[in-house]
């Protein structure tokens, strides 16, 4: 395994830790008795229950991004300290709760994240999207992007590029949204295989705010 793969794996582990800390900081009301009960729970069992997404959608307004997004009614959203909004399947949210209460195990964690990033004036939007999925080094120790597929995406006022990487654990979108100078970045990631359709399903449910 090369250095880039190791870094990405470490980033995924760090992400799980940050999510656990964020939930505790949100003061969601865990009590000591629940913690004691959860200490020996296998959090992976929660993920494997595979609760289906609700067929009913609800709309979330994200004023800070200038968009609104429709998500299954049983999905949860979480605001992270850096301003990122994370969309979670109910099983993944329950798994995080379990880990935060002292449970063990887990796996197959999947989430979708929405955030704004600054535009790099030295790169085109397409180039910035390509570099956003990470890089490796060639034999001369020069950085090379690990993107494997670049797909142009245009729908309503949302336009940009979808990029996949050879890691296979995430798919990223970077694009412009009406009324914002920053770049809108949206990704679908997992410690499992992620497909382009996972992200395009979310993108198709995004609309600009009126």
N, C-alpha and C positions, 0 to 999 in steps of 0.2 A: 504493500500500500504506500503510495507516494505522500509527500508532505501535504499536498492540497487536499487529498481525501481525508487525511488525518485531521486537518484543520476544520473541514466541514463536519466531520463526525463530532469533534469537540464543540463546535458551535451549536450543534443540535442538542448535545447534553447540557450545555450552558443555558440554552433556551428553555429547557424543561425546568432547570433550577430557578431561573428568573420568574417563570410563570408561577411556580410554587410560592416564591417570596411575595409576588404581586398579590396573589389571592389572600395571603395572610395579612398583607398591608391593607387590603380592602375591608378588613374587619367583618367578614361575612358570618360571624356568629358561631364559630366552632367553640365547643366547651370541652373541658378536660375529660369528661366522661366519654364523649365521642372519640377523642384522641386515643383513649385507652382501648376502646372497642375496635379501633381501626388498626392498631399496631401490627396485628398478624393477618390482616386482610391481604389477599392477592389482588392488587389493583388491575392486573391483566385480565382477570375474569370479567370485570366491568366492561372493558373494551370489547371482549368477545361476545357480549350479549347482542351486539349489532342491532340496536334500536333503529328502525328505518326513519329517514327524514319525513317530517310531516308533509302531507300533500297540500296543506294550507300555508300560504306565504304571508309574512308580515313585512311591512316596509320600515326600514331604519333610515332616519335622516342624519346625514353626516355633514353638518354645516361647515365644519372646518375643512372639508375636502370639496365642497360644492357639489356633492352627489347624494343620491339616495339609493339604497340597495334593498332588494327584496330577498328575504331568507326564509327557510322553512320555520314554521311557528315554534317548533321545539328546539331550534338552535339557540345558542347563547352568544352574546358579544361581550368582549372585555376590552377596556381601555387600558393600555399600558403606559408606563411613565414617560416614554419617549413620544407619546402621541399616537402611536400605532393602534389601530382598532383590529382586534382579532375576532374572527368568527369561528365558533367551535360547535362541532357535533355534540349532542347531549352526552354521548358515551365518553367523549374525550374530556368534556368539562367534569363529568363525574369522576373520571380517572385522576384528574388533577386534584380534585377535592380529596380523593382517597389518599394520594401521595402526600398532600399537605397535612393530613391528619395522622400520618405515620405509617400508612400502608406501604407495601412493597410490590416490586414487579411492575408490569406495564409493558407497553410496546404497541407499535402501529399507531402512534400518536399523529393525528392529522389536524391541520388548521389552515385557515386562509387569513392573510393579513393585508391591511390597507393602510397606506401612509403616504406622506408627501416627502420628496427628496429634492435637493437643490440640483439645478441643471449644471452640468460641467461644460463651461464655454469652449473647452478645447475638443469636445466630442460632439458628433451628431447624436440625435436621439437614438438612432439605430445602434450606433457604436456604444453608447452608454448602456443600452439594454443588453448588448452582448457581454460587456464586461461585468454586468451586475450579477451574473450567475457564478462568478469566480474565475480563477485562472490557475494555470500550472506553469511549469518551467520547461523550456526546451534544453537540449544538451549544452547550450551556451549560457544557461541560467537567465535567459530572457523570458519575460512573462508572456504567456500565450493564453487566450481565452479558452474555456472548456465548453463553450456553447456548441451544440450539435445541430440545432434547428432554429431558424429565425422566421417567424410568421408575421406578416403585416396584418394588423387588425383595425377595422374601421366599422363603427356602429354608432349611429346618432352623433353626439358630440364627443364621443370617446374614440380616440385614435392613437395608435402606437404600435408596439411590437411585443409579441409573445416569444419568449426564448426558453429553450430546454437545454439541459446540460447532460453530459455523459454520466454524471452521478446518478441521475434518475429519481432523486428524492424530492425534487421541487421543480416547479414551472413558474416563470416570472413574467409579468407584464409591466412595461413602462410606457407611459403615454401622456398626452395632453388632455386636459379637461377644460371646458369653457370657463373663463373667469379666473383662472389660476395661472400664475407665472411658474410655480414649481411643477415638477413632474409627479404625476400620480403613479405610484408603484403598488402593484397588487401581486401577491404570490400565493400559491398553494404548495404546502410542504408537508413532508411526512418522513418518519424513519421507516418508510416502505416505498413502494413504487407509486409515483404520481404521473398521471396522464394529462395531456393537453386539454382534453374534454372536461377535466375537473375544474380547470381554470376558466375555460370559455363558458361553462354553465354559470359561473358567478358573474363574469363580465356581461353576459346577456341580460342580467337582472339589475344592472346599474344604469341609472338615468341621472341627468343633470337636475339640480334643483330648479324649480320654477322661479 
